[in-house]
Amino acid sequence: MKEQTTISRNFKIITFLLIAIGAGTIVFGLITDRRTTWTNYLIVNYYFFFNCDGRSFLFRYSKHFSIGLVISIQEGFQKP
């Protein structure tokens, strides 16, 4: 039997509210100062796209080198 996750009604409301606020700020920014808003929007999207793309690449190939990755992470969190 498959496990199903349930999402609470409050979580859905908050999520859609934040999306609406973000869309509203983009529209407001385009109305008031089109050039600066569009530039900032593109810079942020390129940053997050390449950040996510890099993470997916590392996640995919970390399975092949999982032992080295786990060791390096554990060493990184050890206190000096």
KOLKOLKE-513273 format. One record per atom (N, C-alpha, C, O): atom name; x, y, z; residue number from 0. Coordinates in steps of 0.02 Angstrom, whole numbers, plus 50000, padded with zeros to 5 digits. Example, Ala and Ser with C-alpha at 12.3 -4.5 7.8 and 13.67 -1.06 7.14 Angstrom:
! KOLKOLKE-513273
NODE  atomo     xx     yy     zz  num
NODE      N  50660  49716  50390    0
NODE     CA  50615  49775  50390    0
NODE      C  50660  49835  50390    0
NODE      O  50712  49834  50423    0
NODE      N  50642  49888  50354    1
NODE     CA  50684  49947  50357    1
NODE      C  50645  50002  50394    1
NODE      O  50670  50057  50402    1
***
This chain:
! KOLKOLKE-513273
NODE  atomo     xx     yy     zz  num
NODE      N  50042  49941  50000    0
NODE     CA  50000  50000  50000    0
NODE      C  50044  50063  50000    0
NODE      O  50092  50067  50038    0
NODE      N  50028  50111  49958    1
NODE     CA  50068  50171  49953    1
NODE      C  50052  50219  50009    1
NODE      O  49995  50227  50031    1
NODE      N  50105  50251  50032    2
NODE     CA  50097  50304  50082    2
NODE      C  50078  50368  50047    2
NODE      O  50108  50386  49997    2
NODE      N  50029  50403  50072    3
NODE     CA  50009  50466  50043    3
NODE      C  50021  50521  50093    3
NODE      O  50004  50516  50152    3
NODE      N  50050  50574  50069    4
NODE     CA  50061  50631  50112    4
NODE      C  50002  50679  50105    4
NODE      O  49975  50688  50051    4
NODE      N  49984  50708  50160    5
NODE     CA  49930  50756  50159    5
NODE      C  49959  50825  50175    5
NODE      O  50002  50833  50218    5
NODE      N  49934  50874  50140    6
NODE     CA  49955  50942  50150    6
NODE      C  49898  50980  50183    6
NODE      O  49841  50978  50160    6
NODE      N  49914  51013  50237    7
NODE     CA  49861  51048  50274    7
NODE      C  49834  51107  50234    7
NODE      O  49868  51134  50190    7
NODE      N  49773  51126  50250    8
NODE     CA  49740  51181  50216    8
NODE      C  49777  51246  50229    8
NODE      O  49784  51287  50183    8
NODE      N  49802  51258  50289    9
NODE     CA  49839  51318  50305    9
NODE      C  49903  51324  50264    9
NODE      O  49921  51379  50242    9
NODE      N  49937  51268  50254   10
NODE     CA  49998  51268  50214   10
NODE      C  49983  51289  50142   10
NODE      O  50021  51328  50112   10
NODE      N  49929  51263  50114   11
NODE     CA  49910  51281  50046   11
NODE      C  49893  51355  50041   11
NODE      O  49912  51389  49993   11
NODE      N  49857  51381  50090   12
NODE     CA  49837  51451  50090   12
NODE      C  49899  51496  50094   12
NODE      O  49905  51544  50057   12
NODE      N  49945  51480  50139   13
NODE     CA  50006  51520  50148   13
NODE      C  50048  51517  50084   13
NODE      O  50076  51568  50063   13
NODE      N  50054  51458  50054   14
NODE     CA  50093  51451  49994   14
NODE      C  50066  51494  49937   14
NODE      O  50103  51531  49905   14
NODE      N  50001  51489  49925   15
NODE     CA  49971  51529  49871   15
NODE      C  49972  51603  49887   15
NODE      O  49976  51645  49842   15
NODE      N  49967  51621  49951   16
NODE     CA  49972  51691  49970   16
NODE      C  50042  51719  49955   16
NODE      O  50048  51774  49929   16
NODE      N  50094  51681  49970   17
NODE     CA  50162  51703  49955   17
NODE      C  50174  51708  49880   17
NODE      O  50209  51753  49857   17
NODE      N  50146  51661  49842   18
NODE     CA  50153  51665  49769   18
NODE      C  50118  51728  49743   18
NODE      O  50145  51763  49700   18
NODE      N  50059  51743  49769   19
NODE     CA  50022  51803  49748   19
NODE      C  50060  51866  49767   19
NODE      O  50061  51914  49728   19
NODE      N  50090  51867  49826   20
NODE     CA  50129  51926  49847   20
NODE      C  50188  51936  49800   20
NODE      O  50203  51992  49779   20
NODE      N  50223  51881  49784   21
NODE     CA  50280  51886  49738   21
NODE      C  50260  51910  49669   21
NODE      O  50293  51952  49639   21
NODE      N  50204  51883  49643   22
NODE     CA  50180  51905  49577   22
NODE      C  50159  51979  49580   22
NODE      O  50171  52017  49533   22
NODE      N  50128  51998  49636   23
NODE     CA  50107  52068  49643   23
NODE      C  50166  52115  49646   23
NODE      O  50164  52170  49617   23
NODE      N  50219  52096  49680   24
NODE     CA  50278  52140  49683   24
NODE      C  50312  52146  49615   24
NODE      O  50338  52199  49598   24
NODE      N  50312  52092  49576   25
NODE     CA  50341  52097  49509   25
NODE      C  50300  52144  49466   25
NODE      O  50328  52185  49430   25
NODE      N  50234  52137  49469   26
NODE     CA  50191  52182  49429   26
NODE      C  50200  52254  49452   26
NODE      O  50205  52299  49410   26
NODE      N  50200  52265  49517   27
NODE     CA  50209  52333  49543   27
NODE      C  50277  52362  49522   27
NODE      O  50282  52420  49503   27
NODE      N  50329  52320  49525   28
NODE     CA  50395  52343  49505   28
NODE      C  50398  52359  49430   28
NODE      O  50430  52407  49410   28
NODE      N  50365  52318  49390   29
NODE     CA  50365  52332  49318   29
NODE      C  50326  52396  49301   29
NODE      O  50343  52431  49254   29
NODE      N  50275  52411  49341   30
NODE     CA  50237  52472  49330   30
NODE      C  50278  52533  49350   30
NODE      O  50279  52583  49314   30
NODE      N  50313  52529  49407   31
NODE     CA  50348  52588  49432   31
NODE      C  50417  52598  49400   31
NODE      O  50433  52653  49378   31
NODE      N  50457  52546  49396   32
NODE     CA  50524  52552  49368   32
NODE      C  50540  52489  49328   32
NODE      O  50569  52441  49355   32
NODE      N  50521  52489  49266   33
NODE     CA  50524  52429  49224   33
NODE      C  50595  52403  49215   33
NODE      O  50606  52342  49219   33
NODE      N  50643  52446  49202   34
NODE     CA  50711  52423  49186   34
NODE      C  50745  52390  49246   34
NODE      O  50774  52335  49239   34
NODE      N  50743  52422  49303   35
NODE     CA  50776  52394  49363   35
NODE      C  50742  52329  49385   35
NODE      O  50777  52281  49403   35
NODE      N  50676  52327  49384   36
NODE     CA  50641  52267  49404   36
NODE      C  50657  52209  49359   36
NODE      O  50670  52153  49382   36
NODE      N  50656  52220  49294   37
NODE     CA  50671  52166  49246   37
NODE      C  50742  52141  49254   37
NODE      O  50755  52081  49250   37
NODE      N  50789  52186  49265   38
NODE     CA  50859  52166  49274   38
NODE      C  50867  52124  49337   38
NODE      O  50899  52072  49335   38
NODE      N  50838  52147  49392   39
NODE     CA  50842  52109  49454   39
NODE      C  50808  52041  49448   39
NODE      O  50833  51991  49474   39
NODE      N  50752  52039  49414   40
NODE     CA  50715  51976  49404   40
NODE      C  50758  51926  49365   40
NODE      O  50761  51867  49383   40
NODE      N  50791  51949  49312   41
NODE     CA  50833  51904  49272   41
NODE      C  50894  51879  49312   41
NODE      O  50912  51821  49308   41
NODE      N  50925  51924  49349   42
NODE     CA  50983  51905  49389   42
NODE      C  50965  51852  49441   42
NODE      O  51000  51803  49449   42
NODE      N  50910  51862  49475   43
NODE     CA  50888  51814  49526   43
NODE      C  50870  51748  49495   43
NODE      O  50888  51695  49522   43
NODE      N  50836  51748  49438   44
NODE     CA  50817  51685  49405   44
NODE      C  50878  51647  49380   44
NODE      O  50882  51586  49386   44
NODE      N  50927  51683  49351   45
NODE     CA  50987  51649  49328   45
NODE      C  51025  51619  49387   45
NODE      O  51052  51563  49383   45
NODE      N  51028  51655  49442   46
NODE     CA  51063  51630  49502   46
NODE      C  51030  51565  49526   46
NODE      O  51065  51515  49537   46
NODE      N  50964  51566  49535   47
NODE     CA  50931  51507  49561   47
NODE      C  50931  51449  49511   47
NODE      O  50935  51391  49531   47
NODE      N  50927  51464  49446   48
NODE     CA  50930  51411  49396   48
NODE      C  50996  51374  49399   48
NODE      O  50998  51313  49401   48
NODE      N  51051  51412  49398   49
NODE     CA  51116  51380  49398   49
NODE      C  51132  51348  49466   49
NODE      O  51168  51299  49469   49
NODE      N  51106  51376  49520   50
NODE     CA  51115  51347  49585   50
NODE      C  51080  51279  49588   50
NODE      O  51109  51230  49611   50
NODE      N  51018  51276  49564   51
NODE     CA  50981  51212  49565   51
NODE      C  51011  51163  49515   51
NODE      O  51014  51103  49529   51
NODE      N  51034  51188  49458   52
NODE     CA  51064  51144  49409   52
NODE      C  51128  51113  49436   52
NODE      O  51140  51053  49427   52
NODE      N  51168  51152  49470   53
NODE     CA  51230  51126  49501   53
NODE      C  51215  51076  49555   53
NODE      O  51250  51025  49561   53
NODE      N  51165  51090  49595   54
NODE     CA  51147  51043  49649   54
NODE      C  51122  50977  49621   54
NODE      O  51139  50924  49647   54
NODE      N  51083  50979  49567   55
NODE     CA  51058  50917  49538   55
NODE      C  51116  50877  49508   55
NODE      O  51116  50815  49511   55
NODE      N  51165  50912  49478   56
NODE     CA  51223  50877  49451   56
NODE      C  51262  50843  49507   56
NODE      O  51281  50785  49501   56
NODE      N  51274  50880  49562   57
NODE     CA  51311  50850  49617   57
NODE      C  51272  50794  49650   57
NODE      O  51302  50744  49671   57
NODE      N  51207  50801  49655   58
NODE     CA  51166  50749  49686   58
NODE      C  51168  50685  49643   58
NODE      O  51173  50630  49669   58
NODE      N  51165  50694  49577   59
NODE     CA  51166  50636  49533   59
NODE      C  51231  50598  49538   59
NODE      O  51231  50536  49542   59
NODE      N  51287  50633  49538   60
NODE     CA  51351  50599  49538   60
NODE      C  51378  50585  49607   60
NODE      O  51429  50551  49614   60
NODE      N  51345  50611  49659   61
NODE     CA  51369  50596  49726   61
NODE      C  51354  50523  49745   61
NODE      O  51387  50496  49789   61
NODE      N  51306  50492  49711   62
NODE     CA  51292  50421  49725   62
NODE      C  51352  50378  49705   62
NODE      O  51365  50327  49736   62
NODE      N  51388  50399  49653   63
NODE     CA  51446  50360  49631   63
NODE      C  51505  50368  49679   63
NODE      O  51546  50324  49686   63
NODE      N  51507  50426  49711   64
NODE     CA  51563  50440  49756   64
NODE      C  51537  50452  49827   64
NODE      O  51561  50497  49862   64
NODE      N  51487  50413  49848   65
NODE     CA  51453  50426  49911   65
NODE      C  51500  50419  49971   65
NODE      O  51493  50456  50020   65
NODE      N  51545  50373  49969   66
NODE     CA  51589  50364  50026   66
NODE      C  51633  50426  50036   66
NODE      O  51639  50451  50092   66
NODE      N  51663  50451  49983   67
NODE     CA  51704  50511  49988   67
NODE      C  51663  50571  50008   67
NODE      O  51688  50614  50045   67
NODE      N  51602  50576  49984   68
NODE     CA  51559  50633  50000   68
NODE      C  51540  50631  50074   68
NODE      O  51542  50683  50108   68
NODE      N  51523  50573  50099   69
NODE     CA  51504  50567  50169   69
NODE      C  51563  50583  50215   69
NODE      O  51556  50617  50265   69
NODE      N  51621  50559  50196   70
NODE     CA  51680  50572  50236   70
NODE      C  51697  50647  50236   70
NODE      O  51713  50675  50289   70
NODE      N  51692  50679  50178   71
NODE     CA  51708  50750  50176   71
NODE      C  51658  50791  50214   71
NODE      O  51676  50841  50245   71
NODE      N  51595  50772  50213   72
NODE     CA  51544  50809  50251   72
NODE      C  51555  50799  50326   72
NODE      O  51550  50846  50365   72
NODE      N  51570  50737  50346   73
NODE     CA  51582  50724  50417   73
NODE      C  51643  50763  50442   73
NODE      O  51642  50789  50498   73
NODE      N  51694  50766  50402   74
NODE     CA  51753  50804  50422   74
NODE      C  51739  50878  50426   74
NODE      O  51768  50914  50467   74
NODE      N  51694  50902  50383   75
NODE     CA  51677  50973  50383   75
NODE      C  51638  50994  50446   75
NODE      O  51643  51051  50467   75
NODE      N  51601  50946  50475   76
NODE     CA  51561  50963  50534   76
NODE      C  51595  50948  50600   76
NODE      O  51569  50963  50653   76
NODE      N  51654  50918  50596   77
NODE     CA  51690  50905  50659   77
NODE      C  51717  50969  50688   77
NODE      O  51741  51013  50652   77
NODE      N  51714  50973  50753   78
NODE     CA  51740  51033  50787   78
NODE      C  51815  51028  50792   78
NODE      O  51842  50974  50806   78
NODE      N  51850  51083  50783   79
NODE     CA  51924  51081  50787   79
NODE      C  51948  51073  50858   79
NODE      O  52009  51071  50870   79
***
